[in-house]
Amino acid sequence: MNLSRITPVIPLNPLDGRYRRQTADLVDYLSEPALNRERMRVEVEWMIMLANGYQGNGQHPVLPGVEPLTETEQAYLRAIPEDFDADGITELAGIEAQTHHDVKAVEYYIDRRLEASATALGPESQLPRLTALVHFACTSEDINNLAYARCIRGGVEQVWLPKATRIEHHLATMAEQYRDLPMLALTHGQPATPTTLGKEMAVYVHRLHRQLDRIRHQDYMGKMNGATGTFGAHLAALPQVDWIDLTRTFVTERMGLVWNPLTTQIESHDWQAELFGNIAHLGRILHNLAVDVWMYISRGVFAQEPVKGATGSSTMPHKVNPIRFENAEANLEISGALLDTLATTLTETRWQRDLTDSTTQRNIGSALGYSLLALDNLDGGLQTIHPDKALMAHELDSNWEVLGEPIQTAMRAAGLAGRSGMDHPYEQVKELMRGKRIGREDVEHFIDGLDLDQDTASRLKALTPATYTGAAGTLVDFDRD
């Protein structure tokens, strides 16, 4: 059986198959039908502005011979994208099969609705004779850049950003909950100065917050200036119109975007490169988190709650594999590669226009889809882990040698203050502790043999690996800055 002939169609991309549930919300913003719907919105809003004018021109029609559209006519036009459904998708695909041009197909699709308005609105409506107003003075990229900007903004702000923020909030909760839970740190994989689990989670909160803040304040830019960015057709047809002011108003007020006044045929996509670069960078931070948590699970610092009925291994029944974090790693790597490619290639075009960006931008949904899938992996994984406090305490009590750092540092201070026997403090402690397992008695015996003042000696002898966490608990509060 040829699988390509089975209906309904079998998806080639796992985002539309196995992972459909986790990524479906992006379909409303970053699918081909979503893009076409937004193209229609741009086209009809442009028509309405040309017919009804705007505040800057005293709300008068821009084109002679066009009467201001009635409320009913405006509602009819705005219903075209709103009513774009399965039948509309099929119809538009049929038109594009003839035009071999996606934006031209949208134009013809709207033309058909204008022709049908005579029946819907009656003979008094001027819409049937306004097909020339559709796509007036526009190049395809005038429509595309605005549609893409609105689609991307919707997908990021309405779907991706809430999920990413949820991860940040979950980590912030863990940071607060475990701010004072001591944990053995490992540098180079070796026992090191203890920290707290909360402080380590707060490090990620702080990193993520900085990137998310950049993404939240991202500019989404647009242009409406014709085939090579010169307003040539506009001025040739109607030189008396202030097209620069009109299009600035359209982009900013009607489309809700930041106006880009200087472009070639295409909007330069620099804002897209910034956005995708920031999302990719945030993904690398999350990749670091996924790897760290995976290793904490392997070490036993985190225990996992098994999913009821789930199989960890097909042959070893005892296993609870950290698959959510492993899946997050892989999906972040895929999304990062796609996002980096988008950020790199979209900033270049040959002279005034080539079509490399057209194909590239069709993969924005996949890039954000894999990122969203990774966020879902992490969200699910973080909800199934909790610290094994007994193991963490055992780790700390088994590594008294980590107190070599505060002892040799206190010896340095004592030597500077004139206490005797403090020469080469690092080397003295190194001789006692390096590569050895020692306990409380060894530490206390070493301290008793030093010429330290009583307060310093008592303070050092009171230290344990579990209490030697410095200001870690206090530092958790900085994740809110």
N, C-alpha and C positions, 0 to 999 in steps of 0.2 A: 504493500500500500504506500502510495506517495503521500507523505504527510503534508506536503504543500497544498494538496488538493482537498484536504479535510475542511469542512465548515462546521461551526464558526472557525475562523482563521486561528491557527496555533501561533502564539506570539514567539518571535525569534529572541526578543529581548526579555530577560528575566524580570525586569521592572514591570513589564506588562503581563507577566505570567506568574511565576512563583511568588514574587514580592508585590503583586498588585495591591493587596490590602494596605501595605505600609506606605505606598507612594501614590495612591489613587488621587489624593487631594490636589496634587500638582497638575492633574489633567485639566482642571478648570482654568489653569493659567499658562501652562507651557506645552500643551499639545498642539498639533496642527489645527484642529477645529477651534481651539481657544485663540490661536493667533488670527485665524480668519475672522472670528467674531470681533476681535479687537480692531482688525483692519476695517470692518464694516462700521464700527463705532467712530473711528477716525474720519472715514468718508462722510458719514451722515452729519457729524458735528461740523465738519468743514462746510458742507452744503448749507446747514442752518446759519452758520456765521456769515457766509457770503450773502445769503438771502435776507437776513435780519440785521446784519451789521453788528456793531459792538459799541460800547460806551465811548470809545475814542473817536468814533466817526458819527456820534449822535444817534446811534441805533438806526441807521439808514441802510438799505440794501447796497452792497458793494457793486453789483453789476446792474447797469441800466436794463430795464425790461423785466426785471424780476421783482415781484411783489413780496413784501414780508410774509413769511409763512405763518399760517394760523396755528393756534395751539394744537388743534386736531392734526394738522399736517406735520407738525414737529413730533407729536406723539407717534404718528404713523411711521415716520422715518426712524425714530429711536427704537421702535418695536422690531425693526428688521434684524439688528444683531441680537436683541433679547429673545426673539423667536427662532433663532438659528438652532434647529434641532436635527435629529437623525435624518429626516427627509431633506432638510436644507443641506446637510453635509453631503448627501448623495447627489443632490442637484448640482452643488458647486463643483464636486469632483467631475461630473459630466461636462460642465462648462470648461474646466481646466484641461480636460482631455482634448478639447478642441483648440484652446488658446495656447496651450503649453506655457502659460504664464499665470502664476498664481494671483498676482494683484489685479491683472486685467480680468481674470475670472470673477473676482470680487466685484469689480466695477460692473460687469455685465449682469451679475446676480442682482445688484441693486437696481440696475436699469429695468429688469423684469418686474421688480416690486413697484417701481414708479409707474410702469405701464398698467399694472394691475390696480393701481390706486384709483383709477377712474371708476371702477366698480365698487371699491371699498368706500370711497369718499364722495363720489358723485361728480357730475360734470363741472361743478363750479371750482373744483380743486385745480390748481396749476401744476401739481406734481407730475402728471403725465408728460408735460412739455419741458420738464427740467432735467432730462437725461444729460444734456450738455453741461449741467452744473456738477455732475458727478465727476470727481477726479479733476476738477478744473485747475489748470496750471500746475498740476502735480506730476512729479516723477514718482515711480513706484517706491523709491526709497523715502520719499516724504511720508508715505503711509506706513511703510515698514518700520522705520526707526521709531516712530511714535507708538505703533502697536507693540513692538518688541519691548520698548521701555515700560509700557504699562503692564504687559504680561509678566515681565521679569519682576517688576516691583510688587505685583500682586502675589506671585509665587513666593518671593522672599519674605515679604512682610506678613502675609496671611497664613503661610504654611511652614516655610523653613524656619523663620526666626522664632516663632512660638516654641517649636520643638527644641531648638538650640538653647533658648532661654530656660526651658524646663530642665535641661541638663545642668546649666549653671546654677539654678535654684536648688536642685537636688544636691549638688556638691556643696553649696553654701550651707545647707541644712546639716550635712555630714560634718562640715568644718566646725559648725557651732556645737553639735552634739558631742564630738570627740576632740574638742579643743585641748583638753587636759589629759587625754588618754596617751600615756607614754608608749613609744615605739622605738625599737632599735633601728637606727639608720644604717644604711649600707652605702659606702662610697667605694667605687671600683669593685663592688660586690663583697666588700669586707666590712666587719663591724666598725661603726663610726659613732660620732657624737649623737646621742639619742635625740629624738624629736617627738612630736606628738602627731597622731594620725590626723587630727583636725587641722593642724598647721600645714601638713602636706596636701590635704584637700584644698585648703585655702590658697595655696600656690596656684592650683589650677583655676580656681574661681577668679583670682586676680588676673591671670593670663587671659582667660576666656572673656572676662568683662571688658578688657581693653579692646579686644578684637570685635566683640559684639557691638560695642559703642561706635566703632568705625562703621560697621555695617548698618547700624540704625540711622546714622547720619549721612548715608550715601546719597549723592546727587544722582537723579535719574534724568538724563538730558534728552532733548529733542530738537529737531530743526524742521523747517517747512519752507525751503528756499529754492526749490527747483532742481533742474537737471545737473547743474554744476555749481550750485550754491550762489548764483548771481541774481536771482529773481528776473532772469531774462524774459521768460514767457509772460510773467505777470505784467511787467512794465511795457512789453510790446503790445499787449492787449488793452491794458488800462493804465496808462502812465500817470493819471491823476491820483491814483490810490496810493496811500502810504502803506505799501506792502510790508515793509520792515516792521512797522508798529503793529499792523494787523496780525502778522504771523507770530510776533512775540506774544501778543495777547492770546492768540489761539493756543500756542504751546504751553504758556504758563497758566492761564485761567481755565481754558476748556479742557486741556489735557492734564493739567496739574503737574507739569514737568519743568525742569530748568532749561531755559532757552539757550541754544547754542547758535550764535549769529554767524560764525565763520566755519564753513565746512566745504568739502568738495561735493560730489553728488551724494555721498553718504555722510551721515553723522559719524564722527571720528571714532566712536566706540571706546574712547579713553575711560569713560566712567564704567563701562562694562569690565574693562581690564582691571580697574581698581577694585570693583566689587568682587569679581571672580578671584582675584589675587587674595583679597582679604578672607573670603570664604575658604579658599584652599589653605591659607595659613592657619585659620582656626581649625581646619581639619587636621593639620599636622600636630597642633596642640592636643586635640582629642585622640589622635593616634598615639601620642606619647602617654596619655592617660590610659588608653586601652592596654598598652603594653605593660605599664606599671601595675595596673590592677591585676592583669593576668599573672604577673610575677608574684604579686602579693598573695594571690590565691594559691599559686604553686608552693609558696613558702609557708602558707598556712595562716598568714596574718588575716586574710579574709576567708570566711567560710561561706559556701554557697547553699542556698535553699533549693533542694531539687524540685523540679516541676513535676507535679503529680502525674503519673502515667507516662512520663517522658523516658526515653532510652538514652543513657549516656554512652554506652558502647555496645556494639552488637554481640560482643563476646565476653566482656567483663562487666557483670551486673552492678558492681559497686561504684562505678565511675560517675561523677558529676562533672562533665567537661565544661570549661569556661567558653562555650561556643559563641555566646553573644559578643564577647570581647574580641574573639578571633574573627568573627564575621565583621565586626566594626572595623578592625584593622584593614581587612581586605577591601571593604567598600570605601573606606577613606582613601586608600591608595588609588582605587579606580577613579573616584570622583576628583581627587587631587590631580591626577594625570590629565583628565579631561578639562578641569578648570584652568590648569596651567596652560594647556594648549589654547583654550579660548582666550585667555589673557594675553598670550603671546601673539597669536595670529590676527586677532580682531583689530589690533592697532595699526595694521599695515594695509594699504591698497595701492594698486598700480595707478599712478597719476590720479585722475579724477574718479575712476571706478573700475573695479573688477568684481567678479561674483564669488570670490573665495569666502567672503564673510557670510554669504547666503547659506552655503552648505554648512559652514562652521556653526552658525547660530542655531541651526536645527538640532544641534546636540546639547543645547543649554538644558533642556528638560532631563536628558540622561545624566548630565553632570550634577545637577541639583538633586536628581532622583537618587543617585547612589549616595550622595551626602545625606539626604533625608533618611535613607535606609540605614546608614551608619548611626545616625542620631537615634533611630528607633532601636537598633541593636544595643547601644549604650544605655538608653533609658531603661530597657528591659533588664539588662545586666545589672545595673546599679541597684535596682529594686530587689535583687535576689541575694545580695551579699551583706554580711555583717562581720564585724571584727571578732576574732577569737582572742578574747582578753587574756585567757589563761596561757595560751601559747605565747602571746606578746610579752607577758610578764616573765615567763620562763626564758625567753630569748634574752631579755635584759639581764636577768639574774645570772645568766651563763656567760656574760661578757663584761666583767668588772674592769677589764683592761681599758675600756673606753674612758675610764676616769683618769687615764694618763694625761689627757689634754688639760683639764682644769688644774691638776696637781702641778704640772710643769709650768703652766702660766702663772699660778700663784707663787711658785718658786722664783720666777723671773721678777715679779713685783717685789717679793721679799728681798731679793738680792739688790735690786735698785734702791731699796729702803735701808740697806746696810746690814742685813742679816747675814751671818756667816754660813758657809757650807752650801751656798747656792750657785756655785760655779757649774757651768754646763748643765743646766736643769733638764734640758731636752734629752741629753745623752744619759743622765742618771735614770730618768724614767724609762727611756728606751731599753736600758739594760735590764730593768725589772720586768717589763711588760711585753716587749715586742716578740710576737710569735709564740706567746705563752698563754695558758689559761690560768688565771689567778682568781682569788676570791676576796671577800671582805677582809679576812684576817691579814692577807698579804698587803692590801692597801693600807689598812690601819697601822700595820707594823712599819711600813715605809714612811708614813706620815709622822709616826712617833719618833723616828730617827732623824727628823729634820729640825733645824733651829728656827721653827716658825713661832710667831706670837700665838697666844692661846686662842684668840678669836679666829684667826685664820685656820689653825689646826683643827679646831672644833667644827668649823664650817665645812672643811674638806672631809673630815671623818663622818659628818652627817650625810654627805652625798651618797647616793646610790645610783646605779644606772637608770632606775625608774624616776628619780627626782632630778637628774641632770638634764633638764630640757630647756634651760635658759628662759627666754621670753616667748617661747613657742605659743603658749596659750594666748598671750596678749596680742601677738602678731596676727592671729585669726581675724581680729577686728579690722585690720587694714584691707581685707578683701572687699570692704564696703566703700572704699575711697574711690 
